[in-house]
Amino acid sequence: MSRGPKLQNASEELLRQIHPSFIVAGRPSSQAFRPTKKDEGQLSVSMGSKTSPAQAFELHTGAKGLDSAGVWSLTVGDCDALGLSAYEDPVIEPVADPAHAVVDFAGMTDGQLRKCSQLLARAAVCQYTATARE
């Protein structure tokens, strides 16, 4: 895996797309903040310093053709507090995404991963929803 530098600014917002199936009672479930096996322990986010929630949503649902109920944010500090690191990870292909970053969950046990994803879900703040564009 070739990723960029570690994100150091604790107040940097990390924007996460939330699939509609992961919204429960108006909030994202912890599953929305848990990487799957195919993600190899890396949770995809966008850096708020390089894109807006609306732009990230449009790229995700438009150019990438993926589903999203909206964009929720965490901070690098939220991740740091749980022992997670975030890294720049710009994507060139198949769709350019210079704001792409990852939160690294690699090496965690399943129990640690579940606990961290629950805490991140609680900390997440809604920044943009699909209905905001209507």
N, CA, C and O atoms as a GROMACS GRO file, in nm:
protein
  536
    1MET      N    1   0.085  -0.117   0.000
    1MET     CA    2   0.000   0.000   0.000
    1MET      C    3   0.089   0.123   0.000
    1MET      O    4   0.184   0.133   0.078
    2SER      N    5   0.058   0.216  -0.087
    2SER     CA    6   0.136   0.339  -0.098
    2SER      C    7   0.047   0.455  -0.057
    2SER      O    8  -0.038   0.500  -0.134
    3ARG      N    9   0.067   0.504   0.063
    3ARG     CA   10  -0.013   0.617   0.109
    3ARG      C   11   0.077   0.734   0.140
    3ARG      O   12   0.199   0.720   0.149
    4GLY      N   13   0.016   0.848   0.156
    4GLY     CA   14   0.090   0.970   0.180
    4GLY      C   15   0.121   0.990   0.327
    4GLY      O   16   0.113   0.897   0.407
    5PRO      N   17   0.154   1.113   0.362
    5PRO     CA   18   0.193   1.144   0.500
    5PRO      C   19   0.077   1.133   0.598
    5PRO      O   20  -0.040   1.145   0.564
    6LYS      N   21   0.116   1.110   0.723
    6LYS     CA   22   0.019   1.106   0.833
    6LYS      C   23  -0.038   1.245   0.853
    6LYS      O   24   0.034   1.344   0.847
    7LEU      N   25  -0.168   1.251   0.876
    7LEU     CA   26  -0.235   1.379   0.903
    7LEU      C   27  -0.208   1.417   1.048
    7LEU      O   28  -0.234   1.338   1.139
    8GLN      N   29  -0.157   1.538   1.069
    8GLN     CA   30  -0.114   1.582   1.201
    8GLN      C   31  -0.209   1.681   1.268
    8GLN      O   32  -0.213   1.689   1.391
    9ASN      N   33  -0.285   1.757   1.189
    9ASN     CA   34  -0.371   1.861   1.243
    9ASN      C   35  -0.493   1.798   1.310
    9ASN      O   36  -0.581   1.745   1.241
   10ALA      N   37  -0.499   1.803   1.442
   10ALA     CA   38  -0.607   1.737   1.517
   10ALA      C   39  -0.746   1.789   1.480
   10ALA      O   40  -0.844   1.718   1.497
   11SER      N   41  -0.754   1.913   1.431
   11SER     CA   42  -0.886   1.968   1.397
   11SER      C   43  -0.927   1.941   1.253
   11SER      O   44  -1.037   1.977   1.212
   12GLU      N   45  -0.839   1.877   1.175
   12GLU     CA   46  -0.873   1.842   1.036
   12GLU      C   47  -0.997   1.753   1.034
   12GLU      O   48  -1.002   1.650   1.101
   13GLU      N   49  -1.098   1.795   0.957
   13GLU     CA   50  -1.219   1.714   0.944
   13GLU      C   51  -1.196   1.603   0.843
   13GLU      O   52  -1.137   1.623   0.737
   14LEU      N   53  -1.244   1.486   0.879
   14LEU     CA   54  -1.242   1.369   0.792
   14LEU      C   55  -1.386   1.338   0.756
   14LEU      O   56  -1.467   1.306   0.842
   15LEU      N   57  -1.417   1.349   0.628
   15LEU     CA   58  -1.555   1.336   0.579
   15LEU      C   59  -1.580   1.192   0.536
   15LEU      O   60  -1.505   1.136   0.455
   16ARG      N   61  -1.685   1.133   0.590
   16ARG     CA   62  -1.717   0.993   0.561
   16ARG      C   63  -1.854   0.985   0.495
   16ARG      O   64  -1.952   1.039   0.545
   17GLN      N   65  -1.858   0.917   0.379
   17GLN     CA   66  -1.985   0.891   0.311
   17GLN      C   67  -2.057   0.779   0.387
   17GLN      O   68  -1.996   0.678   0.423
   18ILE      N   69  -2.187   0.797   0.410
   18ILE     CA   70  -2.264   0.697   0.483
   18ILE      C   71  -2.366   0.633   0.388
   18ILE      O   72  -2.454   0.700   0.336
   19HIS      N   73  -2.351   0.504   0.368
   19HIS     CA   74  -2.445   0.430   0.283
   19HIS      C   75  -2.584   0.435   0.347
   19HIS      O   76  -2.595   0.426   0.470
   20PRO      N   77  -2.690   0.450   0.267
   20PRO     CA   78  -2.825   0.459   0.324
   20PRO      C   79  -2.861   0.342   0.417
   20PRO      O   80  -2.936   0.362   0.513
   21SER      N   81  -2.810   0.223   0.392
   21SER     CA   82  -2.844   0.108   0.477
   21SER      C   83  -2.779   0.117   0.615
   21SER      O   84  -2.814   0.039   0.704
   22PHE      N   85  -2.686   0.210   0.634
   22PHE     CA   86  -2.618   0.224   0.763
   22PHE      C   87  -2.674   0.338   0.848
   22PHE      O   88  -2.618   0.371   0.952
   23ILE      N   89  -2.786   0.397   0.803
   23ILE     CA   90  -2.853   0.500   0.883
   23ILE      C   91  -2.962   0.433   0.966
   23ILE      O   92  -3.051   0.366   0.913
   24VAL      N   93  -2.953   0.451   1.099
   24VAL     CA   94  -3.050   0.394   1.192
   24VAL      C   95  -3.100   0.507   1.282
   24VAL      O   96  -3.022   0.570   1.353
   25ALA      N   97  -3.230   0.532   1.278
   25ALA     CA   98  -3.291   0.638   1.358
   25ALA      C   99  -3.220   0.772   1.337
   25ALA      O  100  -3.197   0.848   1.432
   26GLY      N  101  -3.187   0.801   1.210
   26GLY     CA  102  -3.129   0.930   1.174
   26GLY      C  103  -2.980   0.945   1.199
   26GLY      O  104  -2.925   1.052   1.174
   27ARG      N  105  -2.914   0.840   1.246
   27ARG     CA  106  -2.769   0.846   1.273
   27ARG      C  107  -2.700   0.728   1.206
   27ARG      O  108  -2.762   0.623   1.186
   28PRO      N  109  -2.573   0.744   1.172
   28PRO     CA  110  -2.501   0.631   1.114
   28PRO      C  111  -2.473   0.525   1.220
   28PRO      O  112  -2.441   0.557   1.334
   29SER      N  113  -2.486   0.400   1.181
   29SER     CA  114  -2.452   0.290   1.271
   29SER      C  115  -2.300   0.278   1.277
   29SER      O  116  -2.229   0.335   1.195
   30SER      N  117  -2.251   0.204   1.373
   30SER     CA  118  -2.106   0.185   1.385
   30SER      C  119  -2.049   0.113   1.263
   30SER      O  120  -1.931   0.128   1.232
   31GLN      N  121  -2.133   0.036   1.194
   31GLN     CA  122  -2.087  -0.035   1.075
   31GLN      C  123  -2.035   0.062   0.969
   31GLN      O  124  -1.948   0.026   0.889
   32ALA      N  125  -2.087   0.184   0.966
   32ALA     CA  126  -2.044   0.285   0.869
   32ALA      C  127  -1.900   0.332   0.895
   32ALA      O  128  -1.838   0.392   0.807
   33PHE      N  129  -1.848   0.305   1.013
   33PHE     CA  130  -1.713   0.347   1.049
   33PHE      C  131  -1.621   0.228   1.074
   33PHE      O  132  -1.520   0.239   1.144
   34ARG      N  133  -1.657   0.114   1.015
   34ARG     CA  134  -1.578  -0.008   1.031
   34ARG      C  135  -1.534  -0.057   0.894
   34ARG      O  136  -1.619  -0.090   0.812
   35PRO      N  137  -1.404  -0.063   0.868
   35PRO     CA  138  -1.360  -0.115   0.738
   35PRO      C  139  -1.394  -0.263   0.724
   35PRO      O  140  -1.394  -0.337   0.822
   36THR      N  141  -1.424  -0.303   0.602
   36THR     CA  142  -1.452  -0.444   0.575
   36THR      C  143  -1.322  -0.515   0.539
   36THR      O  144  -1.218  -0.451   0.525
   37LYS      N  145  -1.328  -0.646   0.524
   37LYS     CA  146  -1.208  -0.723   0.488
   37LYS      C  147  -1.146  -0.672   0.358
   37LYS      O  148  -1.024  -0.663   0.346
   38LYS      N  149  -1.231  -0.638   0.260
   38LYS     CA  150  -1.178  -0.590   0.132
   38LYS      C  151  -1.107  -0.455   0.145
   38LYS      O  152  -1.027  -0.418   0.058
   39ASP      N  153  -1.135  -0.381   0.251
   39ASP     CA  154  -1.070  -0.252   0.274
   39ASP      C  155  -0.931  -0.267   0.335
   39ASP      O  156  -0.858  -0.169   0.348
   40GLU      N  157  -0.895  -0.388   0.373
   40GLU     CA  158  -0.762  -0.417   0.431
   40GLU      C  159  -0.730  -0.326   0.550
   40GLU      O  160  -0.617  -0.279   0.564
   41GLY      N  161  -0.830  -0.302   0.634
   41GLY     CA  162  -0.809  -0.223   0.754
   41GLY      C  163  -0.803  -0.073   0.734
   41GLY      O  164  -0.768   0.001   0.825
   42GLN      N  165  -0.838  -0.027   0.614
   42GLN     CA  166  -0.830   0.116   0.582
   42GLN      C  167  -0.971   0.171   0.556
   42GLN      O  168  -1.040   0.126   0.465
   43LEU      N  169  -1.014   0.267   0.637
   43LEU     CA  170  -1.145   0.329   0.623
   43LEU      C  171  -1.131   0.454   0.536
   43LEU      O  172  -1.057   0.546   0.571
   44SER      N  173  -1.201   0.458   0.425
   44SER     CA  174  -1.194   0.572   0.332
   44SER      C  175  -1.267   0.694   0.387
   44SER      O  176  -1.380   0.684   0.436
   45VAL      N  177  -1.201   0.808   0.378
   45VAL     CA  178  -1.256   0.937   0.416
   45VAL      C  179  -1.204   1.040   0.316
   45VAL      O  180  -1.121   1.010   0.231
   46SER      N  181  -1.254   1.162   0.327
   46SER     CA  182  -1.203   1.274   0.249
   46SER      C  183  -1.154   1.381   0.345
   46SER      O  184  -1.212   1.401   0.451
   47MET      N  185  -1.047   1.449   0.307
   47MET     CA  186  -0.993   1.555   0.392
   47MET      C  187  -1.074   1.684   0.373
   47MET      O  188  -1.086   1.735   0.262
   48GLY      N  189  -1.129   1.734   0.483
   48GLY     CA  190  -1.208   1.856   0.478
   48GLY      C  191  -1.130   1.978   0.434
   48GLY      O  192  -1.189   2.077   0.390
   49SER      N  193  -0.997   1.973   0.446
   49SER     CA  194  -0.915   2.086   0.402
   49SER      C  195  -0.898   2.089   0.250
   49SER      O  196  -0.851   2.188   0.195
   50LYS      N  197  -0.937   1.979   0.182
   50LYS     CA  198  -0.920   1.972   0.037
   50LYS      C  199  -1.051   1.961  -0.040
   50LYS      O  200  -1.051   1.967  -0.163
   51THR      N  201  -1.162   1.946   0.031
   51THR     CA  202  -1.292   1.938  -0.034
   51THR      C  203  -1.400   1.978   0.066
   51THR      O  204  -1.376   1.981   0.187
   52SER      N  205  -1.517   2.010   0.015
   52SER     CA  206  -1.630   2.040   0.102
   52SER      C  207  -1.718   1.916   0.114
   52SER      O  208  -1.707   1.825   0.032
   53PRO      N  209  -1.804   1.910   0.215
   53PRO     CA  210  -1.895   1.797   0.224
   53PRO      C  211  -1.981   1.781   0.098
   53PRO      O  212  -2.003   1.669   0.052
   54ALA      N  213  -2.030   1.893   0.042
   54ALA     CA  214  -2.113   1.885  -0.080
   54ALA      C  215  -2.032   1.833  -0.198
   54ALA      O  216  -2.081   1.751  -0.275
   55GLN      N  217  -1.908   1.881  -0.213
   55GLN     CA  218  -1.824   1.834  -0.324
   55GLN      C  219  -1.790   1.686  -0.307
   55GLN      O  220  -1.791   1.611  -0.405
   56ALA      N  221  -1.761   1.644  -0.186
   56ALA     CA  222  -1.730   1.503  -0.161
   56ALA      C  223  -1.851   1.415  -0.193
   56ALA      O  224  -1.837   1.307  -0.251
   57PHE      N  225  -1.969   1.463  -0.155
   57PHE     CA  226  -2.092   1.388  -0.183
   57PHE      C  227  -2.114   1.377  -0.334
   57PHE      O  228  -2.145   1.269  -0.384
   58GLU      N  229  -2.098   1.487  -0.405
   58GLU     CA  230  -2.119   1.486  -0.550
   58GLU      C  231  -2.021   1.393  -0.622
   58GLU      O  232  -2.059   1.322  -0.715
   59LEU      N  233  -1.895   1.393  -0.579
   59LEU     CA  234  -1.796   1.303  -0.639
   59LEU      C  235  -1.834   1.157  -0.613
   59LEU      O  236  -1.826   1.074  -0.703
   60HIS      N  237  -1.875   1.128  -0.491
   60HIS     CA  238  -1.909   0.991  -0.451
   60HIS      C  239  -2.032   0.939  -0.526
   60HIS      O  240  -2.032   0.827  -0.577
   61THR      N  241  -2.136   1.022  -0.531
   61THR     CA  242  -2.262   0.977  -0.592
   61THR      C  243  -2.268   1.001  -0.742
   61THR      O  244  -2.342   0.933  -0.813
   62GLY      N  245  -2.191   1.097  -0.790
   62GLY     CA  246  -2.189   1.129  -0.933
   62GLY      C  247  -2.083   1.050  -1.008
   62GLY      O  248  -2.112   0.946  -1.066
   63ALA      N  249  -1.961   1.101  -1.005
   63ALA     CA  250  -1.851   1.042  -1.082
   63ALA      C  251  -1.823   0.897  -1.043
   63ALA      O  252  -1.794   0.814  -1.129
   64LYS      N  253  -1.831   0.867  -0.913
   64LYS     CA  254  -1.803   0.729  -0.869
   64LYS      C  255  -1.926   0.639  -0.879
   64LYS      O  256  -1.913   0.516  -0.882
   65GLY      N  257  -2.046   0.699  -0.885
   65GLY     CA  258  -2.169   0.622  -0.900
   65GLY      C  259  -2.206   0.537  -0.779
   65GLY      O  260  -2.267   0.431  -0.794
   66LEU      N  261  -2.169   0.582  -0.660
   66LEU     CA  262  -2.195   0.506  -0.538
   66LEU      C  263  -2.309   0.570  -0.458
   66LEU      O  264  -2.339   0.688  -0.477
   67ASP      N  265  -2.370   0.493  -0.370
   67ASP     CA  266  -2.480   0.543  -0.288
   67ASP      C  267  -2.427   0.613  -0.162
   67ASP      O  268  -2.327   0.571  -0.105
   68SER      N  269  -2.496   0.718  -0.122
   68SER     CA  270  -2.465   0.785   0.004
   68SER      C  271  -2.591   0.856   0.053
   68SER      O  272  -2.661   0.922  -0.024
   69ALA      N  273  -2.617   0.841   0.183
   69ALA     CA  274  -2.728   0.914   0.245
   69ALA      C  275  -2.681   1.051   0.290
   69ALA      O  276  -2.761   1.141   0.315
   70GLY      N  277  -2.548   1.066   0.300
   70GLY     CA  278  -2.493   1.193   0.342
   70GLY      C  279  -2.350   1.180   0.390
   70GLY      O  280  -2.291   1.072   0.388
   71VAL      N  281  -2.297   1.293   0.432
   71VAL     CA  282  -2.157   1.302   0.475
   71VAL      C  283  -2.154   1.337   0.623
   71VAL      O  284  -2.216   1.434   0.667
   72TRP      N  285  -2.080   1.258   0.699
   72TRP     CA  286  -2.061   1.281   0.842
   72TRP      C  287  -1.913   1.302   0.866
   72TRP      O  288  -1.829   1.243   0.798
   73SER      N  289  -1.880   1.386   0.963
   73SER     CA  290  -1.739   1.414   0.985
   73SER      C  291  -1.692   1.371   1.123
   73SER      O  292  -1.766   1.366   1.221
   74LEU      N  293  -1.563   1.339   1.123
   74LEU     CA  294  -1.485   1.313   1.244
   74LEU      C  295  -1.367   1.408   1.234
   74LEU      O  296  -1.354   1.481   1.136
   75THR      N  297  -1.284   1.410   1.332
   75THR     CA  298  -1.159   1.485   1.321
   75THR      C  299  -1.041   1.390   1.337
   75THR      O  300  -1.055   1.279   1.387
   76VAL      N  301  -0.927   1.437   1.294
   76VAL     CA  302  -0.804   1.360   1.316
   76VAL      C  303  -0.787   1.339   1.467
   76VAL      O  304  -0.742   1.233   1.509
   77GLY      N  305  -0.823   1.438   1.547
   77GLY     CA  306  -0.815   1.426   1.692
   77GLY      C  307  -0.904   1.315   1.748
   77GLY      O  308  -0.865   1.245   1.841
   78ASP      N  309  -1.025   1.298   1.690
   78ASP     CA  310  -1.113   1.188   1.731
   78ASP      C  311  -1.042   1.055   1.710
   78ASP      O  312  -1.048   0.966   1.794
   79CYS      N  313  -0.975   1.044   1.596
   79CYS     CA  314  -0.903   0.920   1.563
   79CYS      C  315  -0.783   0.901   1.654
   79CYS      O  316  -0.761   0.792   1.708
   80ASP      N  317  -0.705   1.008   1.673
   80ASP     CA  318  -0.588   1.002   1.760
   80ASP      C  319  -0.624   0.954   1.900
   80ASP      O  320  -0.551   0.876   1.960
   81ALA      N  321  -0.738   1.002   1.952
   81ALA     CA  322  -0.781   0.966   2.086
   81ALA      C  323  -0.806   0.816   2.101
   81ALA      O  324  -0.803   0.763   2.211
   82LEU      N  325  -0.830   0.749   1.988
   82LEU     CA  326  -0.856   0.604   1.990
   82LEU      C  327  -0.734   0.524   1.944
   82LEU      O  328  -0.741   0.402   1.928
   83GLY      N  329  -0.623   0.592   1.924
   83GLY     CA  330  -0.503   0.523   1.878
   83GLY      C  331  -0.503   0.492   1.729
   83GLY      O  332  -0.426   0.408   1.682
   84LEU      N  333  -0.590   0.561   1.654
   84LEU     CA  334  -0.597   0.542   1.509
   84LEU      C  335  -0.524   0.656   1.440
   84LEU      O  336  -0.530   0.770   1.485
   85SER      N  337  -0.456   0.625   1.332
   85SER     CA  338  -0.388   0.728   1.254
   85SER      C  339  -0.460   0.746   1.121
   85SER      O  340  -0.515   0.651   1.065
   86ALA      N  341  -0.458   0.869   1.071
   86ALA     CA  342  -0.516   0.900   0.940
   86ALA      C  343  -0.403   0.946   0.848
   86ALA      O  344  -0.309   1.013   0.891
   87TYR      N  345  -0.414   0.908   0.721
   87TYR     CA  346  -0.310   0.936   0.623
   87TYR      C  347  -0.371   0.990   0.495
   87TYR      O  348  -0.480   0.949   0.455
   88GLU      N  349  -0.299   1.082   0.431
   88GLU     CA  350  -0.336   1.124   0.296
   88GLU      C  351  -0.325   1.002   0.206
   88GLU      O  352  -0.233   0.922   0.220
   89ASP      N  353  -0.419   0.988   0.113
   89ASP     CA  354  -0.419   0.873   0.022
   89ASP      C  355  -0.488   0.913  -0.108
   89ASP      O  356  -0.589   0.854  -0.145
   90PRO      N  357  -0.434   1.015  -0.179
   90PRO     CA  358  -0.500   1.060  -0.302
   90PRO      C  359  -0.513   0.948  -0.404
   90PRO      O  360  -0.424   0.864  -0.419
   91VAL      N  361  -0.626   0.950  -0.473
   91VAL     CA  362  -0.656   0.848  -0.574
   91VAL      C  363  -0.649   0.912  -0.712
   91VAL      O  364  -0.700   1.023  -0.733
   92ILE      N  365  -0.587   0.844  -0.806
   92ILE     CA  366  -0.576   0.892  -0.944
   92ILE      C  367  -0.680   0.824  -1.032
   92ILE      O  368  -0.748   0.891  -1.110
   93GLU      N  369  -0.694   0.692  -1.020
   93GLU     CA  370  -0.784   0.614  -1.105
   93GLU      C  371  -0.869   0.521  -1.019
   93GLU      O  372  -0.825   0.486  -0.910
   94PRO      N  373  -0.985   0.479  -1.061
   94PRO     CA  374  -1.048   0.512  -1.188
   94PRO      C  375  -1.110   0.652  -1.190
   94PRO      O  376  -1.136   0.706  -1.297
   95VAL      N  377  -1.135   0.711  -1.071
   95VAL     CA  378  -1.188   0.848  -1.063
   95VAL      C  379  -1.093   0.927  -0.973
   95VAL      O  380  -1.068   0.888  -0.859
   96ALA      N  381  -1.041   1.037  -1.023
   96ALA     CA  382  -0.947   1.119  -0.946
   96ALA      C  383  -1.014   1.173  -0.820
   96ALA      O  384  -1.124   1.228  -0.825
   97ASP      N  385  -0.947   1.155  -0.707
   97ASP     CA  386  -0.996   1.205  -0.578
   97ASP      C  387  -0.877   1.252  -0.495
   97ASP      O  388  -0.828   1.178  -0.410
   98PRO      N  389  -0.830   1.375  -0.520
   98PRO     CA  390  -0.711   1.425  -0.450
   98PRO      C  391  -0.734   1.446  -0.300
   98PRO      O  392  -0.637   1.459  -0.225
   99ALA      N  393  -0.858   1.450  -0.254
   99ALA     CA  394  -0.888   1.471  -0.112
   99ALA      C  395  -0.898   1.339  -0.035
   99ALA      O  396  -0.919   1.340   0.086
  100HIS      N  397  -0.885   1.226  -0.103
  100HIS     CA  398  -0.901   1.095  -0.037
  100HIS      C  399  -0.794   1.074   0.071
  100HIS      O  400  -0.678   1.110   0.054
  101ALA      N  401  -0.838   1.016   0.180
  101ALA     CA  402  -0.750   0.980   0.291
  101ALA      C  403  -0.802   0.849   0.351
  101ALA      O  404  -0.911   0.804   0.316
  102VAL      N  405  -0.725   0.791   0.440
  102VAL     CA  406  -0.768   0.669   0.508
  102VAL      C  407  -0.742   0.680   0.658
  102VAL      O  408  -0.648   0.747   0.702
  103VAL      N  409  -0.827   0.613   0.734
  103VAL     CA  410  -0.805   0.593   0.877
  103VAL      C  411  -0.759   0.448   0.889
  103VAL      O  412  -0.826   0.356   0.842
  104ASP      N  413  -0.645   0.430   0.952
  104ASP     CA  414  -0.580   0.299   0.957
  104ASP      C  415  -0.623   0.218   1.079
  104ASP      O  416  -0.590   0.252   1.193
  105PHE      N  417  -0.698   0.110   1.054
  105PHE     CA  418  -0.741   0.017   1.158
  105PHE      C  419  -0.658  -0.110   1.156
  105PHE      O  420  -0.684  -0.202   1.234
  106ALA      N  421  -0.558  -0.118   1.069
  106ALA     CA  422  -0.481  -0.242   1.049
  106ALA      C  423  -0.421  -0.290   1.181
  106ALA      O  424  -0.375  -0.210   1.263
  107GLY      N  425  -0.422  -0.421   1.199
  107GLY     CA  426  -0.362  -0.483   1.316
  107GLY      C  427  -0.453  -0.490   1.438
  107GLY      O  428  -0.413  -0.544   1.541
  108MET      N  429  -0.573  -0.436   1.427
  108MET     CA  430  -0.666  -0.442   1.541
  108MET      C  431  -0.737  -0.577   1.546
  108MET      O  432  -0.761  -0.639   1.442
  109THR      N  433  -0.769  -0.620   1.666
  109THR     CA  434  -0.854  -0.738   1.680
  109THR      C  435  -0.996  -0.698   1.641
  109THR      O  436  -1.027  -0.580   1.632
  110ASP      N  437  -1.080  -0.796   1.620
  110ASP     CA  438  -1.219  -0.766   1.585
  110ASP      C  439  -1.286  -0.686   1.696
  110ASP      O  440  -1.362  -0.592   1.669
  111GLY      N  441  -1.260  -0.721   1.821
  111GLY     CA  442  -1.319  -0.649   1.933
  111GLY      C  443  -1.273  -0.504   1.939
  111GLY      O  444  -1.354  -0.415   1.963
  112GLN      N  445  -1.145  -0.479   1.916
  112GLN     CA  446  -1.093  -0.342   1.915
  112GLN      C  447  -1.155  -0.263   1.800
  112GLN      O  448  -1.192  -0.146   1.816
  113LEU      N  449  -1.165  -0.327   1.685
  113LEU     CA  450  -1.222  -0.262   1.568
  113LEU      C  451  -1.367  -0.221   1.594
  113LEU      O  452  -1.408  -0.110   1.561
  114ARG      N  453  -1.444  -0.312   1.652
  114ARG     CA  454  -1.585  -0.283   1.682
  114ARG      C  455  -1.598  -0.168   1.783
  114ARG      O  456  -1.682  -0.080   1.767
  115LYS      N  457  -1.515  -0.170   1.886
  115LYS     CA  458  -1.521  -0.066   1.989
  115LYS      C  459  -1.487   0.071   1.929
  115LYS      O  460  -1.558   0.169   1.953
  116CYS      N  461  -1.380   0.077   1.850
  116CYS     CA  462  -1.342   0.204   1.787
  116CYS      C  463  -1.450   0.254   1.692
  116CYS      O  464  -1.480   0.374   1.690
  117SER      N  465  -1.509   0.165   1.614
  117SER     CA  466  -1.612   0.208   1.520
  117SER      C  467  -1.736   0.260   1.594
  117SER      O  468  -1.802   0.352   1.546
  118GLN      N  469  -1.768   0.201   1.708
  118GLN     CA  470  -1.881   0.251   1.788
  118GLN      C  471  -1.853   0.392   1.839
  118GLN      O  472  -1.940   0.479   1.835
  119LEU      N  473  -1.732   0.414   1.888
  119LEU     CA  474  -1.696   0.546   1.941
  119LEU      C  475  -1.690   0.650   1.830
  119LEU      O  476  -1.729   0.765   1.850
  120LEU      N  477  -1.641   0.612   1.713
  120LEU     CA  478  -1.639   0.706   1.600
  120LEU      C  479  -1.780   0.741   1.556
  120LEU      O  480  -1.808   0.857   1.525
  121ALA      N  481  -1.869   0.642   1.553
  121ALA     CA  482  -2.008   0.669   1.514
  121ALA      C  483  -2.073   0.768   1.611
  121ALA      O  484  -2.150   0.855   1.568
  122ARG      N  485  -2.043   0.757   1.739
  122ARG     CA  486  -2.099   0.851   1.838
  122ARG      C  487  -2.042   0.991   1.820
  122ARG      O  488  -2.113   1.090   1.842
  123ALA      N  489  -1.916   1.000   1.780
  123ALA     CA  490  -1.850   1.130   1.765
  123ALA      C  491  -1.886   1.201   1.634
  123ALA      O  492  -1.871   1.322   1.624
  124ALA      N  493  -1.934   1.126   1.536
  124ALA     CA  494  -1.959   1.181   1.402
  124ALA      C  495  -2.067   1.289   1.404
  124ALA      O  496  -2.166   1.282   1.477
  125VAL      N  497  -2.043   1.390   1.319
  125VAL     CA  498  -2.135   1.504   1.307
  125VAL      C  499  -2.183   1.512   1.162
  125VAL      O  500  -2.103   1.505   1.069
  126CYS      N  501  -2.314   1.526   1.145
  126CYS     CA  502  -2.370   1.536   1.010
  126CYS      C  503  -2.328   1.669   0.946
  126CYS      O  504  -2.344   1.776   1.005
  127GLN      N  505  -2.275   1.659   0.824
  127GLN     CA  506  -2.230   1.777   0.750
  127GLN      C  507  -2.313   1.805   0.625
  127GLN      O  508  -2.325   1.920   0.582
  128TYR      N  509  -2.370   1.700   0.567
  128TYR     CA  510  -2.441   1.715   0.439
  128TYR      C  511  -2.527   1.591   0.419
  128TYR      O  512  -2.483   1.479   0.445
  129THR      N  513  -2.650   1.611   0.373
  129THR     CA  514  -2.737   1.497   0.345
  129THR      C  515  -2.785   1.500   0.201
  129THR      O  516  -2.780   1.603   0.133
  130ALA      N  517  -2.832   1.386   0.156
  130ALA     CA  518  -2.882   1.375   0.019
  130ALA      C  519  -2.997   1.473  -0.003
  130ALA      O  520  -3.013   1.525  -0.114
  131THR      N  521  -3.076   1.499   0.099
  131THR     CA  522  -3.189   1.591   0.085
  131THR      C  523  -3.144   1.736   0.077
  131THR      O  524  -3.223   1.822   0.036
  132ALA      N  525  -3.022   1.768   0.115
  132ALA     CA  526  -2.971   1.906   0.108
  132ALA      C  527  -2.961   1.955  -0.035
  132ALA      O  528  -2.965   2.076  -0.060
  133ARG      N  529  -2.948   1.864  -0.129
  133ARG     CA  530  -2.933   1.906  -0.269
  133ARG      C  531  -3.066   1.921  -0.340
  133ARG      O  532  -3.070   1.965  -0.455
  134GLU      N  533  -3.175   1.883  -0.274
  134GLU     CA  534  -3.307   1.892  -0.339
  134GLU      C  535  -3.367   2.030  -0.323
  134GLU      O  536  -3.478   2.055  -0.371
   0.00000   0.00000   0.00000
